Amino acid sequence: MDLEDGVAYLTRNASVETARRWHEEVAAAVARVEGKPDLGRRRHDLNPPDIRTLRLRRYPRYLLFYRWTTDILEILRIKHGMMDLPSLFAAESPAPEERD
C-alpha cells in the first residue's frame, strides 16, 4: 500500500516522471537488501522486533522498513523519515492480552 500511495502522491504533487523514478529507487533498494540482508540500520525503537531501515539513495528522506525471517524478506513500509515512526507500527503490534 505504501508503494502505491507514494506513487499516487508524487504523481499528483510532483510529476509522473518523479513518481516513476521514486518507484525505481524503491525497487533498487529492495534489490540491495535482497543481496545483503544486514545492509540497513537495526531499529530497536520499533516493533515488531528485527526491523531494519534503509534510506533510498536518490530520495534520502524516505526509508524502506524491512525484516528478514528465516529466508524471507518482509517489506513492512516505505515512509518519509520525518514521520512519527513508532506510531507507524503501533497498530501492527499485538495488544498485551494477545501476546500471552
Secondary structure, 3 states (H helix, E strand, C coil): CHHHHHHHHHHHHCCHHHHHHHHHHHHHHHHHHHHCCCCCEECCCCCCCCCEEEECCCCCCEEEEEEEECCEEEEEEEEECCCCHHHHHHCCCCCHHHHC
